[in-house]
Amino acid sequence: MEKFKNEDEEREFWASNDSTEYLDWDKGDVEAFPKLKPSTKTISLRLPEFMLNELKILAHKRDVPYQSLIKIFLKEKIDQEIHQ
């Protein structure tokens, strides 16, 4: 099995390789990891002030932090684009 220097290298490897060449999924067990959180990366994002204000209003209506609402909106749009 490959040894990776970091997550990015591993992610790139699995994006272009089939896991069935390395694992027999029929012999695997189903496991749950309820406390596992996806790794995150901090970014800087510049938004027009009016857009940020509108996001904060929408977030307040939904009773969620505006940063969380941004992530929700991005995920919905990503899923929509991928599954077209």
C-alpha positions in Angstrom: 0.0 0.0 0.0 1.1 3.5 -0.7 2.7 5.8 1.9 1.5 9.3 1.6 3.3 12.5 2.8 0.1 14.3 3.6 -3.7 14.3 3.2 -3.6 16.2 -0.1 -1.3 13.6 -1.7 -3.5 10.8 -0.5 -6.7 12.6 -1.7 -5.0 13.0 -5.2 -4.1 9.4 -5.3 -7.6 8.1 -4.4 -9.2 10.6 -6.9 -7.4 8.7 -9.7 -7.3 5.1 -8.4 -9.9 2.5 -7.7 -9.9 1.2 -4.1 -11.1 -2.3 -5.2 -7.6 -2.8 -6.5 -6.3 -2.5 -2.9 -9.2 -3.7 -0.8 -11.8 -6.5 -0.8 -14.9 -4.5 0.2 -16.9 -7.8 0.6 -14.8 -8.8 3.5 -15.1 -5.4 5.3 -17.2 -4.5 8.3 -19.6 -1.5 8.5 -18.4 0.9 11.1 -19.8 4.2 12.4 -17.7 7.1 13.6 -20.3 9.5 15.1 -17.7 11.9 16.6 -15.5 12.1 13.5 -15.4 15.7 12.2 -14.1 16.5 8.7 -10.9 18.3 8.6 -11.3 22.0 7.9 -9.2 24.7 6.5 -9.5 28.4 7.2 -9.8 30.7 4.2 -10.2 34.4 3.7 -13.2 35.4 1.7 -14.0 38.9 0.6 -17.7 39.6 0.1 -19.5 42.8 -0.8 -20.8 44.3 2.4 -24.5 44.2 1.3 -24.1 40.4 0.6 -22.7 39.8 4.1 -25.5 41.8 5.6 -28.1 39.8 3.7 -26.4 36.5 4.8 -26.5 37.6 8.4 -30.2 38.5 8.1 -31.0 35.0 6.6 -28.8 33.3 9.2 -30.7 35.1 12.0 -34.0 34.0 10.5 -32.8 30.4 10.6 -31.1 30.8 14.0 -27.7 29.7 12.7 -24.3 31.4 12.6 -23.8 33.2 9.3 -20.6 31.2 8.6 -22.6 28.0 9.0 -25.2 29.3 6.6 -22.5 30.1 4.0 -21.2 26.5 4.3 -24.8 25.1 3.9 -25.4 27.3 0.8 -22.0 26.3 -0.7 -22.7 22.6 -0.1 -26.1 22.8 -1.6 -24.8 24.5 -4.7 -21.8 22.1 -5.0 -24.2 19.1 -4.8 -26.5 20.6 -7.4 -23.6 21.2 -9.8 -22.1 17.8 -9.3 -25.4 15.9 -9.7 -26.7 17.6 -12.8 
